[in-house]
Amino acid sequence: MLTGEEFLPTRRSKVRCFILVLLILIIYLVENINIFDFIHNISLTYILKPILWIGLAFVVWKFPRIRPKGYLRQRKSIYLWALNFAIIYLIINFLGGIIDELGKSPYDHSIKGILINILFVGSMLVGRELTRSYLINSFTKDENYIVFILIAIFMTFTSFSSGQYTKLQNLKDVVQFIAEYLAPTFAENFFAGYLAYLAGPLASSIYMGLIEGFHLFSPILPDLEWITKALIGILCPIIFMVFLQNVYYTSSKQVKKSEVEKESTAGWIVTSLISILVVWFSVGVFPIYPSVIATGSMEPGIKPGDIILVERIVDMEGVNDLKVGDIIQFERDGILISHRIIEINNDQKEGINFITKGDNNSDKDSDPVKLENIRGKIVKTIPKIGWPTLLIKSEDDIKLDEIEF
């Protein structure tokens, strides 16, 4: 039951929590340090690890029971919401995969493979969720976001192997790893912690288990761009938590409906949806997408750090609308170039092609632009706001001397 009373864990409870944290760290070390090289990798992964996680679950089970803090009458409703949120999350991911790319699952879908994966992932899920619930409900009686955050951080950092941290070589790798993996996993763990706080390990297991199960058993998986993965992985758990919090408060009559409305759940959702649309626009989901200019070949009209808005050309109607003087974006050797059309050729053998030139270049581009290389037509320039992107890409993925000036 949620009350305003101060809550302090007992000394014995703290000791038990310390034991659980220590056990998870031991399991993490077993998985990552080299002193266990004498154990065959398959045995370590599919025999020893499940035994360790099942052992952890047994330890939690033997500890005195600590009840979740949500009202008992709301528990079934929270289980259902956890299920719904997991399904919504998977649908959004799959839609993102349709937009970005769908790929074949790397997991073994034979009967033997499925059973092994159920044992491996299932044991880890049970161990982690029982531990998560015990830790959170040992240290909280009211909502305590510091506890939620600390436990989410701990669960997040122990979700990745030490090799994933040590292979980060530069700032770009770190930023991309945080955005693609660390931040979404933290958001997921934070929301799972809130579910465990309200309704215990079963609620968080439903949410996390359905998501993990989909990735293990689906033959087709979304292959998302890292920025799309970051967007969905961070925003979805935040929206879910805000929504569940307000639904729970209203249904349990802890606050008046008018007070919930003042917190403007709708406003949070609208803001999040706008954020999703902005990022999807940035990664090129819509017919018009942004692109950052990295060179000075189109100065003075378009300068490095400017953002151009590019209207996609997807059919011959769009091609036929192009005329001399238009600025087009095209791909050459994996590099996006934005130059002006100075001539249009319609050869019977090679078809339509375009002669282009950068406004700041002394000569035209060496090769004509073929239809299959055209991405779109530049319709608008926004000065300067692309500089942060250029700074993030300061490792120079694209050598400027490979672009025609």
C-alpha angles and dihedrals in degrees: 000000000000114000137158093243120123113253127201123179117235122249091252090050090053090051091051091049090050089052091052093049090048092050092052090049090050091052089049091051092048089054096047115029125084100232088088094058089111087070113083110250094237091050091049094049102040104027113024098038095051089047091053094048093046088049090053091050090050091052091052090046091054093050117094109279117260114198123223115252100237123098113275092228090059096050099092089048090053091050089054092048090050089054092047093048092051091050092048090049092051092047091051090049091049092049088051088052091053089054096042108023142302121221141185116269115254092212127103109255098186116117090255092048093049093050092048092049091048090053094046100042095033094054091048092047093051093046095047096044095047088049093046092051093046093050095046097044092045093059101035139060097158123033106291111183093186089062091044091051096045094049091044090052091050093048091046098051092046090052093072128063120245088245091064089058098043095051092063102110106173145009093274092054090049094048093048093046091050093047098042102037118001101049096043091047090049091051090048092050092046092055092043088053091054091050090050090048092054102036111006134245095320092065094051091042091055091052098041095036096054091050093047092044092054091053092048101044107029111098090209123049133183112257099205129189109250094249091051090048090050093049096049095038095052104035100043097060090044092052091044092052095048091048095046092046093055094042090051095047092049097045093045090047093230089136133021118259090243090058091051090051089053088059085057105218087181089056091053091049093047091048091050092047090050088051090051091050092048093052093043087051089051093053094047105259095138131061089261118049135175127244130185120232112228102178140047098237092115098044138167092028096041120026133191109279094031119124119226124202110223123200109213119242108210105156144029091266089065091046093050090052091061116103140178109287096034117123113228134187116224138168124242123173091342093308125115112225127186113201138150124261110241098168139015120210125194106193118182092220102038098027124216118350134165132228109215138186137184111242090231095045124101094220141025121268113280097235130044117245113247123212095250091058097053115106101177151300123282109240103168141016123211112194126232103342093107094068095098089058091051090050092052088050092049090125085078104233087183119048109228093215088066090063118082114246 
